[in-house]
Amino acid sequence: MLKKKCDKNIARTIDLAQEMIALAQTGYEQQEDSGCGVLYGILLDSGYRLLDLAQKEKHAHMQKGWWDNDTN
């Protein structure tokens, strides 16, 4: 269990980014026009960028000893 609020927020951000990626992939598969393709393409790109940033921040917190390594 994470103790620091900042670590909890990073973990929530990782979860949110993964949710964004999953929604974008589903939406892209079910699109019916090009506008939806653009929307889900942007959502997918944003999800991956956000996930990358959050994982880097998590790693930085782990290096500082703030993050419980037994937690996601």
mmCIF file of the N, C-alpha and C atoms, coordinates in Angstrom:
data_MODEL
# 
_entry.id   MODEL 
# 
loop_
_atom_site.group_PDB 
_atom_site.id 
_atom_site.type_symbol 
_atom_site.label_atom_id 
_atom_site.label_alt_id 
_atom_site.label_comp_id 
_atom_site.label_asym_id 
_atom_site.label_entity_id 
_atom_site.label_seq_id 
_atom_site.pdbx_PDB_ins_code 
_atom_site.Cartn_x 
_atom_site.Cartn_y 
_atom_site.Cartn_z 
_atom_site.occupancy 
_atom_site.B_iso_or_equiv 
_atom_site.pdbx_formal_charge 
_atom_site.auth_seq_id 
_atom_site.auth_comp_id 
_atom_site.auth_asym_id 
_atom_site.auth_atom_id 
_atom_site.pdbx_PDB_model_num 
ATOM 1   N N  . MET A 1 1  ? 0.839   -1.182 0.000   1.00 0.00 ? 1  MET A N  1 
ATOM 2   C CA . MET A 1 1  ? 0.000   0.000  0.000   1.00 0.00 ? 1  MET A CA 1 
ATOM 3   C C  . MET A 1 1  ? 0.886   1.249  0.000   1.00 0.00 ? 1  MET A C  1 
ATOM 4   N N  . LEU A 1 2  ? 0.614   2.130  -0.921  1.00 0.00 ? 2  LEU A N  1 
ATOM 5   C CA . LEU A 1 2  ? 1.379   3.372  -0.998  1.00 0.00 ? 2  LEU A CA 1 
ATOM 6   C C  . LEU A 1 2  ? 0.983   4.295  0.146   1.00 0.00 ? 2  LEU A C  1 
ATOM 7   N N  . LYS A 1 3  ? 1.968   4.981  0.706   1.00 0.00 ? 3  LYS A N  1 
ATOM 8   C CA . LYS A 1 3  ? 1.716   5.854  1.845   1.00 0.00 ? 3  LYS A CA 1 
ATOM 9   C C  . LYS A 1 3  ? 1.671   7.324  1.447   1.00 0.00 ? 3  LYS A C  1 
ATOM 10  N N  . LYS A 1 4  ? 2.536   7.707  0.522   1.00 0.00 ? 4  LYS A N  1 
ATOM 11  C CA . LYS A 1 4  ? 2.610   9.118  0.134   1.00 0.00 ? 4  LYS A CA 1 
ATOM 12  C C  . LYS A 1 4  ? 1.499   9.455  -0.867  1.00 0.00 ? 4  LYS A C  1 
ATOM 13  N N  . LYS A 1 5  ? 0.873   10.589 -0.653  1.00 0.00 ? 5  LYS A N  1 
ATOM 14  C CA . LYS A 1 5  ? -0.210  11.018 -1.550  1.00 0.00 ? 5  LYS A CA 1 
ATOM 15  C C  . LYS A 1 5  ? 0.282   11.187 -2.985  1.00 0.00 ? 5  LYS A C  1 
ATOM 16  N N  . CYS A 1 6  ? 1.496   11.688 -3.136  1.00 0.00 ? 6  CYS A N  1 
ATOM 17  C CA . CYS A 1 6  ? 2.021   11.890 -4.487  1.00 0.00 ? 6  CYS A CA 1 
ATOM 18  C C  . CYS A 1 6  ? 2.196   10.554 -5.209  1.00 0.00 ? 6  CYS A C  1 
ATOM 19  N N  . ASP A 1 7  ? 2.595   9.514  -4.485  1.00 0.00 ? 7  ASP A N  1 
ATOM 20  C CA . ASP A 1 7  ? 2.737   8.193  -5.092  1.00 0.00 ? 7  ASP A CA 1 
ATOM 21  C C  . ASP A 1 7  ? 1.378   7.610  -5.466  1.00 0.00 ? 7  ASP A C  1 
ATOM 22  N N  . LYS A 1 8  ? 0.391   7.824  -4.608  1.00 0.00 ? 8  LYS A N  1 
ATOM 23  C CA . LYS A 1 8  ? -0.968  7.360  -4.912  1.00 0.00 ? 8  LYS A CA 1 
ATOM 24  C C  . LYS A 1 8  ? -1.482  8.029  -6.183  1.00 0.00 ? 8  LYS A C  1 
ATOM 25  N N  . ASN A 1 9  ? -1.196  9.307  -6.338  1.00 0.00 ? 9  ASN A N  1 
ATOM 26  C CA . ASN A 1 9  ? -1.638  10.026 -7.536  1.00 0.00 ? 9  ASN A CA 1 
ATOM 27  C C  . ASN A 1 9  ? -0.940  9.512  -8.787  1.00 0.00 ? 9  ASN A C  1 
ATOM 28  N N  . ILE A 1 10 ? 0.325   9.171  -8.670  1.00 0.00 ? 10 ILE A N  1 
ATOM 29  C CA . ILE A 1 10 ? 1.046   8.603  -9.814  1.00 0.00 ? 10 ILE A CA 1 
ATOM 30  C C  . ILE A 1 10 ? 0.436   7.257  -10.189 1.00 0.00 ? 10 ILE A C  1 
ATOM 31  N N  . ALA A 1 11 ? 0.148   6.430  -9.196  1.00 0.00 ? 11 ALA A N  1 
ATOM 32  C CA . ALA A 1 11 ? -0.466  5.121  -9.461  1.00 0.00 ? 11 ALA A CA 1 
ATOM 33  C C  . ALA A 1 11 ? -1.830  5.291  -10.128 1.00 0.00 ? 11 ALA A C  1 
ATOM 34  N N  . ARG A 1 12 ? -2.603  6.254  -9.664  1.00 0.00 ? 12 ARG A N  1 
ATOM 35  C CA . ARG A 1 12 ? -3.911  6.525  -10.282 1.00 0.00 ? 12 ARG A CA 1 
ATOM 36  C C  . ARG A 1 12 ? -3.739  7.015  -11.713 1.00 0.00 ? 12 ARG A C  1 
ATOM 37  N N  . THR A 1 13 ? -2.713  7.811  -11.956 1.00 0.00 ? 13 THR A N  1 
ATOM 38  C CA . THR A 1 13 ? -2.443  8.309  -13.303 1.00 0.00 ? 13 THR A CA 1 
ATOM 39  C C  . THR A 1 13 ? -2.074  7.164  -14.237 1.00 0.00 ? 13 THR A C  1 
ATOM 40  N N  . ILE A 1 14 ? -1.287  6.218  -13.750 1.00 0.00 ? 14 ILE A N  1 
ATOM 41  C CA . ILE A 1 14 ? -0.938  5.040  -14.551 1.00 0.00 ? 14 ILE A CA 1 
ATOM 42  C C  . ILE A 1 14 ? -2.200  4.258  -14.899 1.00 0.00 ? 14 ILE A C  1 
ATOM 43  N N  . ASP A 1 15 ? -3.070  4.058  -13.918 1.00 0.00 ? 15 ASP A N  1 
ATOM 44  C CA . ASP A 1 15 ? -4.335  3.353  -14.171 1.00 0.00 ? 15 ASP A CA 1 
ATOM 45  C C  . ASP A 1 15 ? -5.185  4.099  -15.197 1.00 0.00 ? 15 ASP A C  1 
ATOM 46  N N  . LEU A 1 16 ? -5.272  5.414  -15.053 1.00 0.00 ? 16 LEU A N  1 
ATOM 47  C CA . LEU A 1 16 ? -6.058  6.229  -15.976 1.00 0.00 ? 16 LEU A CA 1 
ATOM 48  C C  . LEU A 1 16 ? -5.500  6.148  -17.391 1.00 0.00 ? 16 LEU A C  1 
ATOM 49  N N  . ALA A 1 17 ? -4.195  6.222  -17.526 1.00 0.00 ? 17 ALA A N  1 
ATOM 50  C CA . ALA A 1 17 ? -3.565  6.141  -18.848 1.00 0.00 ? 17 ALA A CA 1 
ATOM 51  C C  . ALA A 1 17 ? -3.844  4.788  -19.496 1.00 0.00 ? 17 ALA A C  1 
ATOM 52  N N  . GLN A 1 18 ? -3.788  3.723  -18.708 1.00 0.00 ? 18 GLN A N  1 
ATOM 53  C CA . GLN A 1 18 ? -4.082  2.394  -19.246 1.00 0.00 ? 18 GLN A CA 1 
ATOM 54  C C  . GLN A 1 18 ? -5.544  2.290  -19.679 1.00 0.00 ? 18 GLN A C  1 
ATOM 55  N N  . GLU A 1 19 ? -6.422  2.934  -18.924 1.00 0.00 ? 19 GLU A N  1 
ATOM 56  C CA . GLU A 1 19 ? -7.842  2.971  -19.293 1.00 0.00 ? 19 GLU A CA 1 
ATOM 57  C C  . GLU A 1 19 ? -8.043  3.757  -20.593 1.00 0.00 ? 19 GLU A C  1 
ATOM 58  N N  . MET A 1 20 ? -7.331  4.869  -20.734 1.00 0.00 ? 20 MET A N  1 
ATOM 59  C CA . MET A 1 20 ? -7.405  5.668  -21.960 1.00 0.00 ? 20 MET A CA 1 
ATOM 60  C C  . MET A 1 20 ? -6.963  4.846  -23.163 1.00 0.00 ? 20 MET A C  1 
ATOM 61  N N  . ILE A 1 21 ? -5.881  4.102  -23.008 1.00 0.00 ? 21 ILE A N  1 
ATOM 62  C CA . ILE A 1 21 ? -5.355  3.277  -24.099 1.00 0.00 ? 21 ILE A CA 1 
ATOM 63  C C  . ILE A 1 21 ? -6.363  2.203  -24.487 1.00 0.00 ? 21 ILE A C  1 
ATOM 64  N N  . ALA A 1 22 ? -6.945  1.544  -23.496 1.00 0.00 ? 22 ALA A N  1 
ATOM 65  C CA . ALA A 1 22 ? -7.930  0.490  -23.772 1.00 0.00 ? 22 ALA A CA 1 
ATOM 66  C C  . ALA A 1 22 ? -9.159  1.061  -24.477 1.00 0.00 ? 22 ALA A C  1 
ATOM 67  N N  . LEU A 1 23 ? -9.654  2.206  -24.016 1.00 0.00 ? 23 LEU A N  1 
ATOM 68  C CA . LEU A 1 23 ? -10.816 2.835  -24.645 1.00 0.00 ? 23 LEU A CA 1 
ATOM 69  C C  . LEU A 1 23 ? -10.501 3.243  -26.074 1.00 0.00 ? 23 LEU A C  1 
ATOM 70  N N  . ALA A 1 24 ? -9.329  3.799  -26.292 1.00 0.00 ? 24 ALA A N  1 
ATOM 71  C CA . ALA A 1 24 ? -8.939  4.224  -27.638 1.00 0.00 ? 24 ALA A CA 1 
ATOM 72  C C  . ALA A 1 24 ? -8.869  3.035  -28.591 1.00 0.00 ? 24 ALA A C  1 
ATOM 73  N N  . GLN A 1 25 ? -8.327  1.925  -28.122 1.00 0.00 ? 25 GLN A N  1 
ATOM 74  C CA . GLN A 1 25 ? -8.229  0.740  -28.975 1.00 0.00 ? 25 GLN A CA 1 
ATOM 75  C C  . GLN A 1 25 ? -9.613  0.191  -29.317 1.00 0.00 ? 25 GLN A C  1 
ATOM 76  N N  . THR A 1 26 ? -10.499 0.133  -28.329 1.00 0.00 ? 26 THR A N  1 
ATOM 77  C CA . THR A 1 26 ? -11.867 -0.332 -28.573 1.00 0.00 ? 26 THR A CA 1 
ATOM 78  C C  . THR A 1 26 ? -12.602 0.630  -29.494 1.00 0.00 ? 26 THR A C  1 
ATOM 79  N N  . GLY A 1 27 ? -12.491 1.912  -29.211 1.00 0.00 ? 27 GLY A N  1 
ATOM 80  C CA . GLY A 1 27 ? -13.157 2.920  -30.031 1.00 0.00 ? 27 GLY A CA 1 
ATOM 81  C C  . GLY A 1 27 ? -12.677 2.902  -31.467 1.00 0.00 ? 27 GLY A C  1 
ATOM 82  N N  . TYR A 1 28 ? -11.386 2.726  -31.653 1.00 0.00 ? 28 TYR A N  1 
ATOM 83  C CA . TYR A 1 28 ? -10.825 2.686  -33.002 1.00 0.00 ? 28 TYR A CA 1 
ATOM 84  C C  . TYR A 1 28 ? -11.364 1.490  -33.779 1.00 0.00 ? 28 TYR A C  1 
ATOM 85  N N  . GLU A 1 29 ? -11.492 0.348  -33.111 1.00 0.00 ? 29 GLU A N  1 
ATOM 86  C CA . GLU A 1 29 ? -12.027 -0.854 -33.761 1.00 0.00 ? 29 GLU A CA 1 
ATOM 87  C C  . GLU A 1 29 ? -13.497 -0.691 -34.137 1.00 0.00 ? 29 GLU A C  1 
ATOM 88  N N  . GLN A 1 30 ? -14.230 0.128  -33.390 1.00 0.00 ? 30 GLN A N  1 
ATOM 89  C CA . GLN A 1 30 ? -15.668 0.270  -33.590 1.00 0.00 ? 30 GLN A CA 1 
ATOM 90  C C  . GLN A 1 30 ? -16.050 1.565  -34.303 1.00 0.00 ? 30 GLN A C  1 
ATOM 91  N N  . GLN A 1 31 ? -15.074 2.315  -34.782 1.00 0.00 ? 31 GLN A N  1 
ATOM 92  C CA . GLN A 1 31 ? -15.357 3.603  -35.420 1.00 0.00 ? 31 GLN A CA 1 
ATOM 93  C C  . GLN A 1 31 ? -16.195 3.440  -36.686 1.00 0.00 ? 31 GLN A C  1 
ATOM 94  N N  . GLU A 1 32 ? -16.989 4.455  -36.975 1.00 0.00 ? 32 GLU A N  1 
ATOM 95  C CA . GLU A 1 32 ? -17.823 4.431  -38.175 1.00 0.00 ? 32 GLU A CA 1 
ATOM 96  C C  . GLU A 1 32 ? -17.526 5.578  -39.126 1.00 0.00 ? 32 GLU A C  1 
ATOM 97  N N  . ASP A 1 33 ? -16.655 6.500  -38.710 1.00 0.00 ? 33 ASP A N  1 
ATOM 98  C CA . ASP A 1 33 ? -16.255 7.583  -39.611 1.00 0.00 ? 33 ASP A CA 1 
ATOM 99  C C  . ASP A 1 33 ? -14.860 8.067  -39.241 1.00 0.00 ? 33 ASP A C  1 
ATOM 100 N N  . SER A 1 34 ? -14.292 8.882  -40.097 1.00 0.00 ? 34 SER A N  1 
ATOM 101 C CA . SER A 1 34 ? -12.905 9.321  -39.893 1.00 0.00 ? 34 SER A CA 1 
ATOM 102 C C  . SER A 1 34 ? -12.746 10.228 -38.676 1.00 0.00 ? 34 SER A C  1 
ATOM 103 N N  . GLY A 1 35 ? -13.802 10.959 -38.322 1.00 0.00 ? 35 GLY A N  1 
ATOM 104 C CA . GLY A 1 35 ? -13.727 11.820 -37.139 1.00 0.00 ? 35 GLY A CA 1 
ATOM 105 C C  . GLY A 1 35 ? -13.467 11.014 -35.876 1.00 0.00 ? 35 GLY A C  1 
ATOM 106 N N  . CYS A 1 36 ? -14.115 9.856  -35.791 1.00 0.00 ? 36 CYS A N  1 
ATOM 107 C CA . CYS A 1 36 ? -13.884 8.972  -34.644 1.00 0.00 ? 36 CYS A CA 1 
ATOM 108 C C  . CYS A 1 36 ? -12.456 8.443  -34.663 1.00 0.00 ? 36 CYS A C  1 
ATOM 109 N N  . GLY A 1 37 ? -11.953 8.149  -35.849 1.00 0.00 ? 37 GLY A N  1 
ATOM 110 C CA . GLY A 1 37 ? -10.578 7.668  -35.963 1.00 0.00 ? 37 GLY A CA 1 
ATOM 111 C C  . GLY A 1 37 ? -9.588  8.691  -35.436 1.00 0.00 ? 37 GLY A C  1 
ATOM 112 N N  . VAL A 1 38 ? -9.830  9.955  -35.754 1.00 0.00 ? 38 VAL A N  1 
ATOM 113 C CA . VAL A 1 38 ? -8.965  11.032 -35.261 1.00 0.00 ? 38 VAL A CA 1 
ATOM 114 C C  . VAL A 1 38 ? -9.067  11.125 -33.740 1.00 0.00 ? 38 VAL A C  1 
ATOM 115 N N  . LEU A 1 39 ? -10.291 11.108 -33.229 1.00 0.00 ? 39 LEU A N  1 
ATOM 116 C CA . LEU A 1 39 ? -10.520 11.190 -31.784 1.00 0.00 ? 39 LEU A CA 1 
ATOM 117 C C  . LEU A 1 39 ? -9.777  10.085 -31.042 1.00 0.00 ? 39 LEU A C  1 
ATOM 118 N N  . TYR A 1 40 ? -9.955  8.855  -31.491 1.00 0.00 ? 40 TYR A N  1 
ATOM 119 C CA . TYR A 1 40 ? -9.334  7.735  -30.793 1.00 0.00 ? 40 TYR A CA 1 
ATOM 120 C C  . TYR A 1 40 ? -7.831  7.669  -31.025 1.00 0.00 ? 40 TYR A C  1 
ATOM 121 N N  . GLY A 1 41 ? -7.374  8.175  -32.153 1.00 0.00 ? 41 GLY A N  1 
ATOM 122 C CA . GLY A 1 41 ? -5.936  8.266  -32.382 1.00 0.00 ? 41 GLY A CA 1 
ATOM 123 C C  . GLY A 1 41 ? -5.284  9.228  -31.403 1.00 0.00 ? 41 GLY A C  1 
ATOM 124 N N  . ILE A 1 42 ? -5.933  10.364 -31.178 1.00 0.00 ? 42 ILE A N  1 
ATOM 125 C CA . ILE A 1 42 ? -5.417  11.347 -30.219 1.00 0.00 ? 42 ILE A CA 1 
ATOM 126 C C  . ILE A 1 42 ? -5.475  10.785 -28.803 1.00 0.00 ? 42 ILE A C  1 
ATOM 127 N N  . LEU A 1 43 ? -6.577  10.109 -28.473 1.00 0.00 ? 43 LEU A N  1 
ATOM 128 C CA . LEU A 1 43 ? -6.707  9.507  -27.149 1.00 0.00 ? 43 LEU A CA 1 
ATOM 129 C C  . LEU A 1 43 ? -5.621  8.454  -26.919 1.00 0.00 ? 43 LEU A C  1 
ATOM 130 N N  . LEU A 1 44 ? -5.358  7.643  -27.928 1.00 0.00 ? 44 LEU A N  1 
ATOM 131 C CA . LEU A 1 44 ? -4.329  6.606  -27.820 1.00 0.00 ? 44 LEU A CA 1 
ATOM 132 C C  . LEU A 1 44 ? -2.945  7.229  -27.624 1.00 0.00 ? 44 LEU A C  1 
ATOM 133 N N  . ASP A 1 45 ? -2.627  8.221  -28.444 1.00 0.00 ? 45 ASP A N  1 
ATOM 134 C CA . ASP A 1 45 ? -1.337  8.894  -28.331 1.00 0.00 ? 45 ASP A CA 1 
ATOM 135 C C  . ASP A 1 45 ? -1.187  9.548  -26.960 1.00 0.00 ? 45 ASP A C  1 
ATOM 136 N N  . SER A 1 46 ? -2.235  10.221 -26.512 1.00 0.00 ? 46 SER A N  1 
ATOM 137 C CA . SER A 1 46 ? -2.196  10.883 -25.204 1.00 0.00 ? 46 SER A CA 1 
ATOM 138 C C  . SER A 1 46 ? -2.038  9.872  -24.075 1.00 0.00 ? 46 SER A C  1 
ATOM 139 N N  . GLY A 1 47 ? -2.744  8.751  -24.187 1.00 0.00 ? 47 GLY A N  1 
ATOM 140 C CA . GLY A 1 47 ? -2.635  7.711  -23.168 1.00 0.00 ? 47 GLY A CA 1 
ATOM 141 C C  . GLY A 1 47 ? -1.222  7.171  -23.059 1.00 0.00 ? 47 GLY A C  1 
ATOM 142 N N  . TYR A 1 48 ? -0.599  6.900  -24.208 1.00 0.00 ? 48 TYR A N  1 
ATOM 143 C CA . TYR A 1 48 ? 0.778   6.389  -24.191 1.00 0.00 ? 48 TYR A CA 1 
ATOM 144 C C  . TYR A 1 48 ? 1.762   7.427  -23.656 1.00 0.00 ? 48 TYR A C  1 
ATOM 145 N N  . ARG A 1 49 ? 1.568   8.683  -24.011 1.00 0.00 ? 49 ARG A N  1 
ATOM 146 C CA . ARG A 1 49 ? 2.464   9.741  -23.513 1.00 0.00 ? 49 ARG A CA 1 
ATOM 147 C C  . ARG A 1 49 ? 2.323   9.897  -22.003 1.00 0.00 ? 49 ARG A C  1 
ATOM 148 N N  . LEU A 1 50 ? 1.078   9.906  -21.540 1.00 0.00 ? 50 LEU A N  1 
ATOM 149 C CA . LEU A 1 50 ? 0.813   10.032 -20.111 1.00 0.00 ? 50 LEU A CA 1 
ATOM 150 C C  . LEU A 1 50 ? 1.372   8.835  -19.343 1.00 0.00 ? 50 LEU A C  1 
ATOM 151 N N  . LEU A 1 51 ? 1.186   7.646  -19.885 1.00 0.00 ? 51 LEU A N  1 
ATOM 152 C CA . LEU A 1 51 ? 1.713   6.437  -19.248 1.00 0.00 ? 51 LEU A CA 1 
ATOM 153 C C  . LEU A 1 51 ? 3.236   6.505  -19.143 1.00 0.00 ? 51 LEU A C  1 
ATOM 154 N N  . ASP A 1 52 ? 3.887   6.939  -20.200 1.00 0.00 ? 52 ASP A N  1 
ATOM 155 C CA . ASP A 1 52 ? 5.345   7.048  -20.193 1.00 0.00 ? 52 ASP A CA 1 
ATOM 156 C C  . ASP A 1 52 ? 5.820   8.033  -19.125 1.00 0.00 ? 52 ASP A C  1 
ATOM 157 N N  . LEU A 1 53 ? 5.189   9.193  -19.061 1.00 0.00 ? 53 LEU A N  1 
ATOM 158 C CA . LEU A 1 53 ? 5.576   10.196 -18.063 1.00 0.00 ? 53 LEU A CA 1 
ATOM 159 C C  . LEU A 1 53 ? 5.352   9.688  -16.644 1.00 0.00 ? 53 LEU A C  1 
ATOM 160 N N  . ALA A 1 54 ? 4.207   9.062  -16.417 1.00 0.00 ? 54 ALA A N  1 
ATOM 161 C CA . ALA A 1 54 ? 3.887   8.568  -15.076 1.00 0.00 ? 54 ALA A CA 1 
ATOM 162 C C  . ALA A 1 54 ? 4.839   7.449  -14.659 1.00 0.00 ? 54 ALA A C  1 
ATOM 163 N N  . GLN A 1 55 ? 5.185   6.567  -15.583 1.00 0.00 ? 55 GLN A N  1 
ATOM 164 C CA . GLN A 1 55 ? 6.122   5.491  -15.255 1.00 0.00 ? 55 GLN A CA 1 
ATOM 165 C C  . GLN A 1 55 ? 7.516   6.035  -14.963 1.00 0.00 ? 55 GLN A C  1 
ATOM 166 N N  . LYS A 1 56 ? 7.916   7.064  -15.681 1.00 0.00 ? 56 LYS A N  1 
ATOM 167 C CA . LYS A 1 56 ? 9.214   7.695  -15.407 1.00 0.00 ? 56 LYS A CA 1 
ATOM 168 C C  . LYS A 1 56 ? 9.210   8.347  -14.027 1.00 0.00 ? 56 LYS A C  1 
ATOM 169 N N  . GLU A 1 57 ? 8.105   8.996  -13.685 1.00 0.00 ? 57 GLU A N  1 
ATOM 170 C CA . GLU A 1 57 ? 8.002   9.633  -12.371 1.00 0.00 ? 57 GLU A CA 1 
ATOM 171 C C  . GLU A 1 57 ? 7.979   8.573  -11.266 1.00 0.00 ? 57 GLU A C  1 
ATOM 172 N N  . LYS A 1 58 ? 7.289   7.475  -11.507 1.00 0.00 ? 58 LYS A N  1 
ATOM 173 C CA . LYS A 1 58 ? 7.280   6.365  -10.545 1.00 0.00 ? 58 LYS A CA 1 
ATOM 174 C C  . LYS A 1 58 ? 8.707   5.861  -10.327 1.00 0.00 ? 58 LYS A C  1 
ATOM 175 N N  . HIS A 1 59 ? 9.439   5.680  -11.409 1.00 0.00 ? 59 HIS A N  1 
ATOM 176 C CA . HIS A 1 59 ? 10.824  5.204  -11.307 1.00 0.00 ? 59 HIS A CA 1 
ATOM 177 C C  . HIS A 1 59 ? 11.676  6.198  -10.507 1.00 0.00 ? 59 HIS A C  1 
ATOM 178 N N  . ALA A 1 60 ? 11.469  7.485  -10.740 1.00 0.00 ? 60 ALA A N  1 
ATOM 179 C CA . ALA A 1 60 ? 12.219  8.507  -9.995  1.00 0.00 ? 60 ALA A CA 1 
ATOM 180 C C  . ALA A 1 60 ? 11.913  8.413  -8.501  1.00 0.00 ? 60 ALA A C  1 
ATOM 181 N N  . HIS A 1 61 ? 10.657  8.175  -8.166  1.00 0.00 ? 61 HIS A N  1 
ATOM 182 C CA . HIS A 1 61 ? 10.277  8.042  -6.757  1.00 0.00 ? 61 HIS A CA 1 
ATOM 183 C C  . HIS A 1 61 ? 10.874  6.765  -6.157  1.00 0.00 ? 61 HIS A C  1 
ATOM 184 N N  . MET A 1 62 ? 10.954  5.714  -6.953  1.00 0.00 ? 62 MET A N  1 
ATOM 185 C CA . MET A 1 62 ? 11.572  4.469  -6.480  1.00 0.00 ? 62 MET A CA 1 
ATOM 186 C C  . MET A 1 62 ? 13.054  4.695  -6.195  1.00 0.00 ? 62 MET A C  1 
ATOM 187 N N  . GLN A 1 63 ? 13.715  5.448  -7.059  1.00 0.00 ? 63 GLN A N  1 
ATOM 188 C CA . GLN A 1 63 ? 15.144  5.742  -6.875  1.00 0.00 ? 63 GLN A CA 1 
ATOM 189 C C  . GLN A 1 63 ? 15.377  6.528  -5.589  1.00 0.00 ? 63 GLN A C  1 
ATOM 190 N N  . LYS A 1 64 ? 14.412  7.373  -5.220  1.00 0.00 ? 64 LYS A N  1 
ATOM 191 C CA . LYS A 1 64 ? 14.519  8.171  -3.997  1.00 0.00 ? 64 LYS A CA 1 
ATOM 192 C C  . LYS A 1 64 ? 14.139  7.372  -2.753  1.00 0.00 ? 64 LYS A C  1 
ATOM 193 N N  . GLY A 1 65 ? 13.614  6.157  -2.965  1.00 0.00 ? 65 GLY A N  1 
ATOM 194 C CA . GLY A 1 65 ? 13.195  5.336  -1.839  1.00 0.00 ? 65 GLY A CA 1 
ATOM 195 C C  . GLY A 1 65 ? 11.811  5.663  -1.324  1.00 0.00 ? 65 GLY A C  1 
ATOM 196 N N  . TRP A 1 66 ? 11.054  6.450  -2.072  1.00 0.00 ? 66 TRP A N  1 
ATOM 197 C CA . TRP A 1 66 ? 9.713   6.849  -1.647  1.00 0.00 ? 66 TRP A CA 1 
ATOM 198 C C  . TRP A 1 66 ? 8.673   5.792  -1.962  1.00 0.00 ? 66 TRP A C  1 
ATOM 199 N N  . TRP A 1 67 ? 8.891   5.043  -3.031  1.00 0.00 ? 67 TRP A N  1 
ATOM 200 C CA . TRP A 1 67 ? 7.878   4.127  -3.556  1.00 0.00 ? 67 TRP A CA 1 
ATOM 201 C C  . TRP A 1 67 ? 8.077   2.746  -2.943  1.00 0.00 ? 67 TRP A C  1 
ATOM 202 N N  . ASP A 1 68 ? 6.986   2.136  -2.503  1.00 0.00 ? 68 ASP A N  1 
ATOM 203 C CA . ASP A 1 68 ? 7.034   0.769  -1.991  1.00 0.00 ? 68 ASP A CA 1 
ATOM 204 C C  . ASP A 1 68 ? 7.166   -0.169 -3.178  1.00 0.00 ? 68 ASP A C  1 
ATOM 205 N N  . ASN A 1 69 ? 8.292   -0.855 -3.312  1.00 0.00 ? 69 ASN A N  1 
ATOM 206 C CA . ASN A 1 69 ? 8.559   -1.710 -4.469  1.00 0.00 ? 69 ASN A CA 1 
ATOM 207 C C  . ASN A 1 69 ? 7.614   -2.895 -4.587  1.00 0.00 ? 69 ASN A C  1 
ATOM 208 N N  . ASP A 1 70 ? 6.870   -3.215 -3.539  1.00 0.00 ? 70 ASP A N  1 
ATOM 209 C CA . ASP A 1 70 ? 5.908   -4.313 -3.588  1.00 0.00 ? 70 ASP A CA 1 
ATOM 210 C C  . ASP A 1 70 ? 4.593   -3.884 -4.219  1.00 0.00 ? 70 ASP A C  1 
ATOM 211 N N  . THR A 1 71 ? 4.478   -2.622 -4.554  1.00 0.00 ? 71 THR A N  1 
ATOM 212 C CA . THR A 1 71 ? 3.244   -2.068 -5.096  1.00 0.00 ? 71 THR A CA 1 
ATOM 213 C C  . THR A 1 71 ? 3.431   -1.769 -6.569  1.00 0.00 ? 71 THR A C  1 
ATOM 214 N N  . ASN A 1 72 ? 2.335   -1.830 -7.330  1.00 0.00 ? 72 ASN A N  1 
ATOM 215 C CA . ASN A 1 72 ? 2.370   -1.523 -8.770  1.00 0.00 ? 72 ASN A CA 1 
ATOM 216 C C  . ASN A 1 72 ? 3.208   -0.322 -8.976  1.00 0.00 ? 72 ASN A C  1 
# 
